[in-house]
Amino acid sequence: MGIETIILVVALVGGLYMAWSIGANDVANAMGTSVGSGALTVKRAVILAAVLEFAGAFFVGTHVSETIRKGIINPALFQGNEMALVFGMIGALLAAAIWLQIASYFGMPVSTTHSIV
């Protein structure tokens, strides 16, 4: 297994962990009122949230990554040392996911956007 495959697996697992942490932090905000008022059952709210979250990531996720890639980080600074950028991005992803998990565990209101930026 090459280094590229290992990096891909680590990034994929890190991305899934980040998604889980975001859900643990934000899902009550999105579904709490609908379920609490009786407008939706928990099952329907989860299905609706999953469909809409996927649609949002699929249709506009590239805009978010483009903003981070061009609006926050200057990729030209990493020319010749691209692996430093890759490891930095994976490190930021894992750090934000861990922070969101800790904040969610202690019930602290934190912004997922501020966590990653």
C-alpha positions in Angstrom: 0.0 0.0 0.0 1.5 3.3 -1.1 1.6 6.6 0.8 -1.2 8.0 -1.3 -3.5 5.2 -0.3 -2.7 5.7 3.3 -3.3 9.4 3.1 -6.6 8.8 1.3 -7.8 6.4 4.0 -6.7 8.7 6.8 -8.5 11.7 5.2 -11.6 9.6 4.6 -11.8 8.3 8.2 -11.0 11.9 9.4 -13.8 13.3 7.2 -16.3 10.7 8.5 -15.2 11.5 12.1 -15.6 15.3 11.4 -19.1 14.6 10.0 -20.0 12.6 13.1 -18.7 15.4 15.3 -20.7 18.1 13.4 -23.8 16.0 13.7 -23.3 15.5 17.4 -22.9 19.3 17.8 -25.5 20.7 15.4 -28.2 18.1 14.9 -30.4 19.2 17.9 -30.5 22.7 16.5 -31.8 21.5 13.2 -34.3 18.9 14.3 -35.2 19.7 17.9 -38.0 22.1 17.2 -39.6 20.0 14.5 -39.5 16.8 16.7 -40.4 18.7 19.9 -43.5 20.3 18.3 -44.6 17.0 16.9 -44.4 18.1 13.3 -42.0 15.3 12.5 -41.2 12.0 14.1 -37.6 11.4 15.1 -37.2 8.8 12.2 -38.6 11.2 9.6 -36.5 14.1 10.9 -33.3 12.0 10.7 -34.1 10.9 7.1 -34.9 14.4 6.1 -31.7 15.7 7.6 -29.6 13.0 6.0 -31.1 13.7 2.5 -30.7 17.5 2.9 -27.2 17.3 4.4 -26.0 15.1 1.6 -27.6 17.4 -1.0 -25.9 20.4 0.5 -22.5 18.7 0.6 -22.9 17.3 -3.0 -24.2 20.5 -4.6 -22.2 23.3 -2.8 -19.4 21.5 -1.0 -16.9 22.4 -3.6 -17.6 26.1 -2.9 -16.6 25.6 0.8 -13.4 23.7 -0.1 -12.6 26.3 -2.7 -12.9 29.1 -0.2 -10.6 27.3 2.2 -8.2 26.5 -0.6 -8.0 29.9 -2.1 -9.5 32.4 0.3 -7.8 31.3 3.5 -4.6 29.4 2.5 -2.2 30.5 -0.2 -1.3 27.2 -2.0 1.6 28.9 -3.7 3.4 28.9 -0.4 3.6 25.1 -0.5 4.9 24.8 -4.0 7.6 22.1 -3.9 6.4 20.8 -0.5 2.8 19.8 -1.2 2.8 17.1 1.4 3.1 19.8 4.1 -0.2 21.2 2.9 -1.8 17.8 2.8 -0.7 16.9 6.3 -1.7 20.4 7.5 -5.2 20.0 6.1 -5.6 16.5 7.7 -4.3 17.9 11.0 -6.8 20.8 10.9 -9.6 18.3 10.1 -8.8 16.0 13.0 -8.2 18.9 15.4 -11.6 20.4 14.6 -13.3 17.1 14.9 -11.8 16.4 18.3 -12.6 19.9 19.5 -16.2 19.5 18.4 -16.5 16.2 20.1 -15.1 17.6 23.4 -17.4 20.7 23.2 -20.4 18.5 22.4 -19.6 16.2 25.3 -19.5 19.1 27.8 -22.5 20.9 26.2 -20.5 23.9 25.1 -22.1 25.9 22.2 -19.4 26.2 19.5 -19.4 27.0 15.9 -18.3 24.3 13.5 -17.2 26.9 11.0 -15.0 28.7 13.5 -13.6 25.3 14.6 -12.2 24.5 11.2 -11.2 28.0 10.2 
